[in-house]
Amino acid sequence: MVEPGLDRHEWETEWQQLEPLVVDSPAEALPELDDLIRRMLAEAGYPVDTNDPVDDEGIDPEVIGSYRAAHEIRLIVDRGGDADPGDVGQAIGLYREIYEHLLNREVDLS
């Protein structure tokens, strides 16, 4: 049996460990942030592995849209594309919003 709150504690710890990288090298932090948020979304039952709009219905479509927008910026950076620092900042902001949203949900995620 999973201890209640264990995922939350692990996520908070992982986010805190990423904060220095976000400050020092935001573009390099994107893959780590993306991985954490993707795992959190999957644990919460969000359809992160599909682009089927039917799967998105009823499950905070704004959250999925925000994740996909941040993920796209991450992919541009990964491919060595010329990502504007403002875009990188936007992706980090979106990841932060999703992170806070998921932590504040009144749902048992275990």
A tleap script that builds the chain and sets N, CA, C and O, in Angstrom:
source leaprc.protein.ff14SB
mol = sequence {
  NMET VAL GLU PRO GLY LEU ASP ARG HIE GLU
  TRP GLU THR GLU TRP GLN GLN LEU GLU PRO
  LEU VAL VAL ASP SER PRO ALA GLU ALA LEU
  PRO GLU LEU ASP ASP LEU ILE ARG ARG MET
  LEU ALA GLU ALA GLY TYR PRO VAL ASP THR
  ASN ASP PRO VAL ASP ASP GLU GLY ILE ASP
  PRO GLU VAL ILE GLY SER TYR ARG ALA ALA
  HIE GLU ILE ARG LEU ILE VAL ASP ARG GLY
  GLY ASP ALA ASP PRO GLY ASP VAL GLY GLN
  ALA ILE GLY LEU TYR ARG GLU ILE TYR GLU
  HIE LEU LEU ASN ARG GLU VAL ASP LEU CSER
}
set mol.1.N position { 0.841 -1.185 0.000 }
set mol.1.CA position { 0.000 0.000 0.000 }
set mol.1.C position { 0.888 1.251 0.000 }
set mol.1.O position { 1.865 1.335 0.743 }
set mol.2.N position { 0.533 2.195 -0.830 }
set mol.2.CA position { 1.285 3.441 -0.917 }
set mol.2.C position { 0.843 4.352 0.216 }
set mol.2.O position { -0.351 4.522 0.459 }
set mol.3.N position { 1.804 4.930 0.901 }
set mol.3.CA position { 1.509 5.837 1.997 }
set mol.3.C position { 0.918 7.125 1.436 }
set mol.3.O position { 1.488 7.720 0.521 }
set mol.4.N position { -0.242 7.569 1.987 }
set mol.4.CA position { -0.829 8.823 1.495 }
set mol.4.C position { 0.166 9.976 1.619 }
set mol.4.O position { 0.862 10.104 2.627 }
set mol.5.N position { 0.222 10.798 0.600 }
set mol.5.CA position { 1.099 11.957 0.618 }
set mol.5.C position { 2.517 11.681 0.177 }
set mol.5.O position { 3.313 12.609 0.038 }
set mol.6.N position { 2.853 10.406 -0.049 }
set mol.6.CA position { 4.218 10.066 -0.439 }
set mol.6.C position { 4.568 10.682 -1.785 }
set mol.6.O position { 5.637 11.272 -1.939 }
set mol.7.N position { 3.670 10.549 -2.764 }
set mol.7.CA position { 3.925 11.148 -4.083 }
set mol.7.C position { 4.128 12.653 -3.946 }
set mol.7.O position { 5.052 13.219 -4.530 }
set mol.8.N position { 3.267 13.292 -3.177 }
set mol.8.CA position { 3.361 14.738 -2.997 }
set mol.8.C position { 4.721 15.112 -2.417 }
set mol.8.O position { 5.364 16.050 -2.888 }
set mol.9.N position { 5.153 14.388 -1.408 }
set mol.9.CA position { 6.447 14.674 -0.782 }
set mol.9.C position { 7.589 14.487 -1.792 }
set mol.9.O position { 8.500 15.311 -1.867 }
set mol.10.N position { 7.529 13.410 -2.556 }
set mol.10.CA position { 8.566 13.151 -3.565 }
set mol.10.C position { 8.579 14.242 -4.628 }
set mol.10.O position { 9.646 14.688 -5.050 }
set mol.11.N position { 7.397 14.672 -5.060 }
set mol.11.CA position { 7.311 15.710 -6.077 }
set mol.11.C position { 7.857 17.031 -5.554 }
set mol.11.O position { 8.595 17.725 -6.253 }
set mol.12.N position { 7.493 17.374 -4.327 }
set mol.12.CA position { 7.997 18.620 -3.734 }
set mol.12.C position { 9.518 18.588 -3.612 }
set mol.12.O position { 10.195 19.574 -3.904 }
set mol.13.N position { 10.044 17.447 -3.179 }
set mol.13.CA position { 11.494 17.303 -3.039 }
set mol.13.C position { 12.179 17.426 -4.393 }
set mol.13.O position { 13.189 18.117 -4.525 }
set mol.14.N position { 11.631 16.761 -5.387 }
set mol.14.CA position { 12.230 16.812 -6.723 }
set mol.14.C position { 12.180 18.228 -7.299 }
set mol.14.O position { 13.151 18.687 -7.901 }
set mol.15.N position { 11.052 18.921 -7.118 }
set mol.15.CA position { 10.941 20.304 -7.607 }
set mol.15.C position { 11.974 21.189 -6.925 }
set mol.15.O position { 12.643 21.984 -7.585 }
set mol.16.N position { 12.110 21.057 -5.609 }
set mol.16.CA position { 13.077 21.867 -4.864 }
set mol.16.C position { 14.498 21.609 -5.344 }
set mol.16.O position { 15.312 22.531 -5.394 }
set mol.17.N position { 14.800 20.372 -5.696 }
set mol.17.CA position { 16.135 20.043 -6.192 }
set mol.17.C position { 16.382 20.646 -7.571 }
set mol.17.O position { 17.531 20.897 -7.936 }
set mol.18.N position { 15.325 20.880 -8.339 }
set mol.18.CA position { 15.460 21.461 -9.678 }
set mol.18.C position { 15.562 22.989 -9.660 }
set mol.18.O position { 16.048 23.583 -10.623 }
set mol.19.N position { 15.118 23.619 -8.598 }
set mol.19.CA position { 15.103 25.087 -8.536 }
set mol.19.C position { 16.459 25.723 -8.870 }
set mol.19.O position { 16.489 26.676 -9.647 }
set mol.20.N position { 17.595 25.234 -8.312 }
set mol.20.CA position { 18.879 25.864 -8.663 }
set mol.20.C position { 19.193 25.774 -10.162 }
set mol.20.O position { 19.742 26.716 -10.732 }
set mol.21.N position { 18.850 24.654 -10.801 }
set mol.21.CA position { 19.090 24.502 -12.235 }
set mol.21.C position { 18.210 25.476 -13.015 }
set mol.21.O position { 18.650 26.052 -14.010 }
set mol.22.N position { 16.975 25.661 -12.569 }
set mol.22.CA position { 16.063 26.597 -13.222 }
set mol.22.C position { 16.657 28.005 -13.186 }
set mol.22.O position { 16.584 28.740 -14.171 }
set mol.23.N position { 17.236 28.370 -12.063 }
set mol.23.CA position { 17.818 29.707 -11.906 }
set mol.23.C position { 19.101 29.847 -12.720 }
set mol.23.O position { 19.293 30.848 -13.409 }
set mol.24.N position { 19.982 28.843 -12.643 }
set mol.24.CA position { 21.295 28.929 -13.274 }
set mol.24.C position { 21.282 28.654 -14.773 }
set mol.24.O position { 22.033 29.274 -15.525 }
set mol.25.N position { 20.438 27.734 -15.205 }
set mol.25.CA position { 20.421 27.341 -16.616 }
set mol.25.C position { 19.010 26.905 -17.018 }
set mol.25.O position { 18.742 25.710 -17.147 }
set mol.26.N position { 18.119 27.860 -17.213 }
set mol.26.CA position { 16.716 27.528 -17.470 }
set mol.26.C position { 16.482 26.559 -18.622 }
set mol.26.O position { 15.661 25.650 -18.499 }
set mol.27.N position { 17.184 26.731 -19.736 }
set mol.27.CA position { 16.973 25.839 -20.880 }
set mol.27.C position { 17.370 24.403 -20.546 }
set mol.27.O position { 16.719 23.456 -20.988 }
set mol.28.N position { 18.425 24.245 -19.775 }
set mol.28.CA position { 18.854 22.901 -19.385 }
set mol.28.C position { 17.886 22.261 -18.394 }
set mol.28.O position { 17.850 21.036 -18.271 }
set mol.29.N position { 17.111 23.062 -17.695 }
set mol.29.CA position { 16.147 22.539 -16.723 }
set mol.29.C position { 14.883 21.999 -17.383 }
set mol.29.O position { 14.166 21.199 -16.783 }
set mol.30.N position { 14.605 22.430 -18.613 }
set mol.30.CA position { 13.351 22.044 -19.257 }
set mol.30.C position { 13.117 20.538 -19.317 }
set mol.30.O position { 12.017 20.103 -18.974 }
set mol.31.N position { 14.087 19.709 -19.733 }
set mol.31.CA position { 13.816 18.272 -19.777 }
set mol.31.C position { 13.477 17.687 -18.406 }
set mol.31.O position { 12.615 16.815 -18.292 }
set mol.32.N position { 14.152 18.164 -17.380 }
set mol.32.CA position { 13.898 17.663 -16.026 }
set mol.32.C position { 12.505 18.082 -15.550 }
set mol.32.O position { 11.768 17.280 -14.976 }
set mol.33.N position { 12.161 19.335 -15.793 }
set mol.33.CA position { 10.837 19.809 -15.407 }
set mol.33.C position { 9.752 19.067 -16.173 }
set mol.33.O position { 8.737 18.667 -15.604 }
set mol.34.N position { 9.978 18.888 -17.477 }
set mol.34.CA position { 9.015 18.190 -18.315 }
set mol.34.C position { 8.798 16.766 -17.815 }
set mol.34.O position { 7.661 16.298 -17.751 }
set mol.35.N position { 9.868 16.081 -17.463 }
set mol.35.CA position { 9.758 14.714 -16.966 }
set mol.35.C position { 8.941 14.659 -15.675 }
set mol.35.O position { 8.055 13.816 -15.534 }
set mol.36.N position { 9.237 15.550 -14.743 }
set mol.36.CA position { 8.512 15.580 -13.471 }
set mol.36.C position { 7.028 15.854 -13.701 }
set mol.36.O position { 6.178 15.141 -13.169 }
set mol.37.N position { 6.717 16.866 -14.479 }
set mol.37.CA position { 5.317 17.230 -14.711 }
set mol.37.C position { 4.586 16.130 -15.465 }
set mol.37.O position { 3.422 15.852 -15.178 }
set mol.38.N position { 5.247 15.510 -16.412 }
set mol.38.CA position { 4.626 14.404 -17.163 }
set mol.38.C position { 4.263 13.262 -16.225 }
set mol.38.O position { 3.169 12.705 -16.317 }
set mol.39.N position { 5.179 12.910 -15.319 }
set mol.39.CA position { 4.899 11.834 -14.355 }
set mol.39.C position { 3.753 12.218 -13.423 }
set mol.39.O position { 2.888 11.397 -13.117 }
set mol.40.N position { 3.754 13.476 -12.973 }
set mol.40.CA position { 2.686 13.941 -12.092 }
set mol.40.C position { 1.328 13.880 -12.808 }
set mol.40.O position { 0.339 13.424 -12.233 }
set mol.41.N position { 1.287 14.339 -14.049 }
set mol.41.CA position { 0.043 14.306 -14.815 }
set mol.41.C position { -0.444 12.867 -15.018 }
set mol.41.O position { -1.629 12.576 -14.855 }
set mol.42.N position { 0.472 11.981 -15.372 }
set mol.42.CA position { 0.103 10.580 -15.581 }
set mol.42.C position { -0.461 9.976 -14.291 }
set mol.42.O position { -1.475 9.278 -14.325 }
set mol.43.N position { 0.188 10.241 -13.165 }
set mol.43.CA position { -0.288 9.741 -11.873 }
set mol.43.C position { -1.681 10.268 -11.551 }
set mol.43.O position { -2.481 9.576 -10.921 }
set mol.44.N position { -1.969 11.484 -11.980 }
set mol.44.CA position { -3.257 12.109 -11.699 }
set mol.44.C position { -4.327 11.705 -12.715 }
set mol.44.O position { -5.478 12.126 -12.602 }
set mol.45.N position { -3.955 10.894 -13.702 }
set mol.45.CA position { -4.915 10.388 -14.669 }
set mol.45.C position { -5.110 11.240 -15.902 }
set mol.45.O position { -6.087 11.058 -16.628 }
set mol.46.N position { -4.206 12.165 -16.155 }
set mol.46.CA position { -4.304 12.998 -17.349 }
set mol.46.C position { -3.792 12.227 -18.566 }
set mol.46.O position { -2.840 11.454 -18.452 }
set mol.47.N position { -4.420 12.431 -19.742 }
set mol.47.CA position { -4.005 11.726 -20.960 }
set mol.47.C position { -2.783 12.389 -21.609 }
set mol.47.O position { -2.922 13.119 -22.590 }
set mol.48.N position { -1.598 12.136 -21.069 }
set mol.48.CA position { -0.403 12.802 -21.579 }
set mol.48.C position { 0.218 12.096 -22.771 }
set mol.48.O position { 1.057 12.677 -23.459 }
set mol.49.N position { -0.172 10.869 -23.028 }
set mol.49.CA position { 0.459 10.110 -24.101 }
set mol.49.C position { -0.381 10.040 -25.364 }
set mol.49.O position { -0.143 9.191 -26.223 }
set mol.50.N position { -1.356 10.920 -25.482 }
set mol.50.CA position { -2.200 10.916 -26.664 }
set mol.50.C position { -2.508 12.348 -27.069 }
set mol.50.O position { -2.521 13.249 -26.230 }
set mol.51.N position { -2.752 12.551 -28.336 }
set mol.51.CA position { -3.183 13.855 -28.825 }
set mol.51.C position { -4.639 13.811 -29.276 }
set mol.51.O position { -5.092 14.674 -30.027 }
set mol.52.N position { -5.371 12.791 -28.808 }
set mol.52.CA position { -6.770 12.625 -29.174 }
set mol.52.C position { -7.623 13.606 -28.367 }
set mol.52.O position { -7.675 13.500 -27.141 }
set mol.53.N position { -8.295 14.560 -29.028 }
set mol.53.CA position { -9.090 15.550 -28.299 }
set mol.53.C position { -10.191 14.919 -27.457 }
set mol.53.O position { -10.592 15.488 -26.442 }
set mol.54.N position { -10.688 13.751 -27.862 }
set mol.54.CA position { -11.727 13.075 -27.078 }
set mol.54.C position { -11.184 12.687 -25.706 }
set mol.54.O position { -11.910 12.761 -24.715 }
set mol.55.N position { -9.922 12.275 -25.633 }
set mol.55.CA position { -9.310 11.917 -24.363 }
set mol.55.C position { -9.177 13.109 -23.432 }
set mol.55.O position { -9.140 12.946 -22.212 }
set mol.56.N position { -9.104 14.300 -23.996 }
set mol.56.CA position { -8.898 15.514 -23.207 }
set mol.56.C position { -10.179 16.034 -22.564 }
set mol.56.O position { -10.123 16.819 -21.618 }
set mol.57.N position { -11.327 15.603 -23.069 }
set mol.57.CA position { -12.592 16.146 -22.581 }
set mol.57.C position { -12.806 15.783 -21.118 }
set mol.57.O position { -12.641 14.634 -20.710 }
set mol.58.N position { -13.178 16.797 -20.343 }
set mol.58.CA position { -13.520 16.566 -18.949 }
set mol.58.C position { -12.342 16.516 -17.993 }
set mol.58.O position { -12.549 16.439 -16.782 }
set mol.59.N position { -11.123 16.555 -18.489 }
set mol.59.CA position { -9.965 16.477 -17.600 }
set mol.59.C position { -9.142 17.742 -17.766 }
set mol.59.O position { -8.089 17.724 -18.403 }
set mol.60.N position { -9.613 18.826 -17.201 }
set mol.60.CA position { -8.870 20.092 -17.212 }
set mol.60.C position { -8.153 20.333 -18.533 }
set mol.60.O position { -6.924 20.275 -18.579 }
set mol.61.N position { -8.887 20.601 -19.605 }
set mol.61.CA position { -8.231 20.789 -20.904 }
set mol.61.C position { -7.194 21.911 -20.895 }
set mol.61.O position { -6.249 21.891 -21.684 }
set mol.62.N position { -7.373 22.904 -19.990 }
set mol.62.CA position { -6.381 23.991 -19.914 }
set mol.62.C position { -5.038 23.452 -19.427 }
set mol.62.O position { -3.978 23.882 -19.882 }
set mol.63.N position { -5.103 22.506 -18.496 }
set mol.63.CA position { -3.870 21.931 -17.946 }
set mol.63.C position { -3.137 21.157 -19.030 }
set mol.63.O position { -1.924 21.298 -19.189 }
set mol.64.N position { -3.866 20.346 -19.771 }
set mol.64.CA position { -3.252 19.571 -20.860 }
set mol.64.C position { -2.707 20.521 -21.920 }
set mol.64.O position { -1.608 20.312 -22.434 }
set mol.65.N position { -3.462 21.556 -22.249 }
set mol.65.CA position { -2.998 22.541 -23.232 }
set mol.65.C position { -1.723 23.240 -22.774 }
set mol.65.O position { -0.803 23.451 -23.563 }
set mol.66.N position { -1.676 23.595 -21.496 }
set mol.66.CA position { -0.479 24.238 -20.952 }
set mol.66.C position { 0.710 23.290 -20.996 }
set mol.66.O position { 1.822 23.689 -21.344 }
set mol.67.N position { 0.467 22.027 -20.639 }
set mol.67.CA position { 1.565 21.056 -20.678 }
set mol.67.C position { 2.095 20.907 -22.102 }
set mol.67.O position { 3.306 20.908 -22.324 }
set mol.68.N position { 1.197 20.782 -23.044 }
set mol.68.CA position { 1.629 20.583 -24.445 }
set mol.68.C position { 2.389 21.802 -24.968 }
set mol.68.O position { 3.351 21.654 -25.723 }
set mol.69.N position { 1.965 23.005 -24.571 }
set mol.69.CA position { 2.678 24.219 -24.995 }
set mol.69.C position { 4.088 24.241 -24.415 }
set mol.69.O position { 5.046 24.541 -25.127 }
set mol.70.N position { 4.222 23.927 -23.129 }
set mol.70.CA position { 5.541 23.898 -22.491 }
set mol.70.C position { 6.395 22.784 -23.086 }
set mol.70.O position { 7.591 22.961 -23.317 }
set mol.71.N position { 5.775 21.645 -23.328 }
set mol.71.CA position { 6.497 20.497 -23.892 }
set mol.71.C position { 7.035 20.828 -25.292 }
set mol.71.O position { 8.143 20.424 -25.642 }
set mol.72.N position { 6.261 21.552 -26.079 }
set mol.72.CA position { 6.695 21.934 -27.424 }
set mol.72.C position { 7.933 22.825 -27.353 }
set mol.72.O position { 8.866 22.657 -28.139 }
set mol.73.N position { 7.944 23.763 -26.421 }
set mol.73.CA position { 9.129 24.612 -26.245 }
set mol.73.C position { 10.319 23.764 -25.835 }
set mol.73.O position { 11.433 23.970 -26.317 }
set mol.74.N position { 10.085 22.823 -24.955 }
set mol.74.CA position { 11.166 21.914 -24.536 }
set mol.74.C position { 11.729 21.157 -25.739 }
set mol.74.O position { 12.945 21.008 -25.864 }
set mol.75.N position { 10.850 20.679 -26.627 }
set mol.75.CA position { 11.303 19.941 -27.814 }
set mol.75.C position { 12.125 20.836 -28.739 }
set mol.75.O position { 13.118 20.382 -29.307 }
set mol.76.N position { 11.734 22.083 -28.898 }
set mol.76.CA position { 12.500 23.026 -29.724 }
set mol.76.C position { 13.903 23.180 -29.157 }
set mol.76.O position { 14.884 23.146 -29.899 }
set mol.77.N position { 13.999 23.349 -27.840 }
set mol.77.CA position { 15.302 23.482 -27.181 }
set mol.77.C position { 16.111 22.201 -27.359 }
set mol.77.O position { 17.307 22.259 -27.647 }
set mol.78.N position { 15.463 21.034 -27.190 }
set mol.78.CA position { 16.157 19.748 -27.334 }
set mol.78.C position { 16.737 19.563 -28.734 }
set mol.78.O position { 17.817 18.994 -28.894 }
set mol.79.N position { 16.017 20.045 -29.746 }
set mol.79.CA position { 16.473 19.891 -31.134 }
set mol.79.C position { 17.534 20.920 -31.491 }
set mol.79.O position { 18.026 20.949 -32.620 }
set mol.80.N position { 17.884 21.758 -30.533 }
set mol.80.CA position { 18.895 22.783 -30.801 }
set mol.80.C position { 18.339 23.984 -31.522 }
set mol.80.O position { 19.078 24.802 -32.070 }
set mol.81.N position { 17.012 24.079 -31.512 }
set mol.81.CA position { 16.377 25.210 -32.159 }
set mol.81.C position { 16.666 26.503 -31.417 }
set mol.81.O position { 17.098 26.501 -30.264 }
set mol.82.N position { 16.421 27.589 -32.097 }
set mol.82.CA position { 16.678 28.897 -31.530 }
set mol.82.C position { 15.477 29.313 -30.690 }
set mol.82.O position { 14.568 29.991 -31.169 }
set mol.83.N position { 15.492 28.894 -29.428 }
set mol.83.CA position { 14.396 29.231 -28.527 }
set mol.83.C position { 14.690 30.561 -27.851 }
set mol.83.O position { 15.751 30.759 -27.258 }
set mol.84.N position { 13.753 31.441 -27.952 }
set mol.84.CA position { 13.858 32.745 -27.312 }
set mol.84.C position { 13.863 32.552 -25.792 }
set mol.84.O position { 13.102 31.731 -25.279 }
set mol.85.N position { 14.704 33.290 -25.066 }
set mol.85.CA position { 14.705 33.169 -23.604 }
set mol.85.C position { 13.320 33.415 -22.996 }
set mol.85.O position { 12.985 32.846 -21.957 }
set mol.86.N position { 12.529 34.254 -23.639 }
set mol.86.CA position { 11.159 34.481 -23.167 }
set mol.86.C position { 10.308 33.236 -23.287 }
set mol.86.O position { 9.462 32.970 -22.434 }
set mol.87.N position { 10.535 32.456 -24.368 }
set mol.87.CA position { 9.805 31.198 -24.542 }
set mol.87.C position { 10.195 30.195 -23.469 }
set mol.87.O position { 9.346 29.488 -22.926 }
set mol.88.N position { 11.486 30.140 -23.170 }
set mol.88.CA position { 11.964 29.232 -22.118 }
set mol.88.C position { 11.331 29.633 -20.788 }
set mol.88.O position { 10.876 28.780 -20.025 }
set mol.89.N position { 11.306 30.918 -20.520 }
set mol.89.CA position { 10.671 31.415 -19.301 }
set mol.89.C position { 9.185 31.093 -19.257 }
set mol.89.O position { 8.640 30.756 -18.206 }
set mol.90.N position { 8.539 31.201 -20.415 }
set mol.90.CA position { 7.118 30.863 -20.493 }
set mol.90.C position { 6.906 29.390 -20.174 }
set mol.90.O position { 5.989 29.046 -19.427 }
set mol.91.N position { 7.746 28.510 -20.733 }
set mol.91.CA position { 7.618 27.077 -20.468 }
set mol.91.C position { 7.805 26.792 -18.980 }
set mol.91.O position { 7.055 26.010 -18.397 }
set mol.92.N position { 8.794 27.419 -18.372 }
set mol.92.CA position { 9.027 27.210 -16.939 }
set mol.92.C position { 7.820 27.686 -16.142 }
set mol.92.O position { 7.403 27.029 -15.188 }
set mol.93.N position { 7.263 28.821 -16.530 }
set mol.93.CA position { 6.065 29.323 -15.855 }
set mol.93.C position { 4.887 28.375 -15.988 }
set mol.93.O position { 4.141 28.174 -15.030 }
set mol.94.N position { 4.713 27.792 -17.166 }
set mol.94.CA position { 3.628 26.834 -17.375 }
set mol.94.C position { 3.846 25.578 -16.533 }
set mol.94.O position { 2.915 25.073 -15.905 }
set mol.95.N position { 5.085 25.077 -16.525 }
set mol.95.CA position { 5.374 23.903 -15.693 }
set mol.95.C position { 5.088 24.208 -14.225 }
set mol.95.O position { 4.529 23.371 -13.516 }
set mol.96.N position { 5.464 25.397 -13.766 }
set mol.96.CA position { 5.234 25.788 -12.375 }
set mol.96.C position { 3.731 25.851 -12.066 }
set mol.96.O position { 3.294 25.387 -11.013 }
set mol.97.N position { 2.953 26.419 -12.973 }
set mol.97.CA position { 1.498 26.493 -12.770 }
set mol.97.C position { 0.879 25.102 -12.681 }
set mol.97.O position { 0.030 24.848 -11.826 }
set mol.98.N position { 1.306 24.209 -13.561 }
set mol.98.CA position { 0.770 22.846 -13.549 }
set mol.98.C position { 1.170 22.145 -12.255 }
set mol.98.O position { 0.348 21.484 -11.621 }
set mol.99.N position { 2.422 22.289 -11.873 }
set mol.99.CA position { 2.926 21.698 -10.637 }
set mol.99.C position { 2.075 22.148 -9.456 }
set mol.99.O position { 1.620 21.320 -8.666 }
set mol.100.N position { 1.861 23.440 -9.335 }
set mol.100.CA position { 1.079 23.968 -8.212 }
set mol.100.C position { -0.369 23.493 -8.278 }
set mol.100.O position { -0.970 23.179 -7.251 }
set mol.101.N position { -0.924 23.442 -9.480 }
set mol.101.CA position { -2.294 22.956 -9.653 }
set mol.101.C position { -2.414 21.512 -9.167 }
set mol.101.O position { -3.340 21.171 -8.432 }
set mol.102.N position { -1.481 20.678 -9.580 }
set mol.102.CA position { -1.545 19.264 -9.199 }
set mol.102.C position { -1.331 19.068 -7.705 }
set mol.102.O position { -1.965 18.204 -7.100 }
set mol.103.N position { -0.458 19.846 -7.108 }
set mol.103.CA position { -0.244 19.735 -5.667 }
set mol.103.C position { -1.471 20.172 -4.884 }
set mol.103.O position { -1.729 19.650 -3.799 }
set mol.104.N position { -2.216 21.101 -5.406 }
set mol.104.CA position { -3.353 21.657 -4.685 }
set mol.104.C position { -4.665 20.932 -4.958 }
set mol.104.O position { -5.700 21.287 -4.392 }
set mol.105.N position { -4.630 19.933 -5.809 }
set mol.105.CA position { -5.853 19.177 -6.094 }
set mol.105.C position { -6.322 18.449 -4.846 }
set mol.105.O position { -5.510 17.946 -4.070 }
set mol.106.N position { -7.583 18.398 -4.662 }
set mol.106.CA position { -8.175 17.720 -3.511 }
set mol.106.C position { -8.532 16.279 -3.888 }
set mol.106.O position { -9.638 15.814 -3.614 }
set mol.107.N position { -7.585 15.581 -4.519 }
set mol.107.CA position { -7.830 14.229 -5.010 }
set mol.107.C position { -6.739 13.314 -4.480 }
set mol.107.O position { -5.577 13.712 -4.400 }
set mol.108.N position { -7.107 12.089 -4.118 }
set mol.108.CA position { -6.111 11.111 -3.707 }
set mol.108.C position { -5.436 10.585 -4.965 }
set mol.108.O position { -6.064 9.889 -5.762 }
set mol.109.N position { -4.160 10.914 -5.150 }
set mol.109.CA position { -3.441 10.521 -6.375 }
set mol.109.C position { -2.730 9.197 -6.249 }
set mol.109.O position { -2.069 8.772 -7.197 }
set mol.110.N position { -2.839 8.526 -5.116 }
set mol.110.CA position { -2.113 7.263 -4.937 }
set mol.110.C position { -2.880 6.097 -5.518 }
set mol.110.O position { -2.415 4.959 -5.455 }
savepdb mol mol.pdb
quit
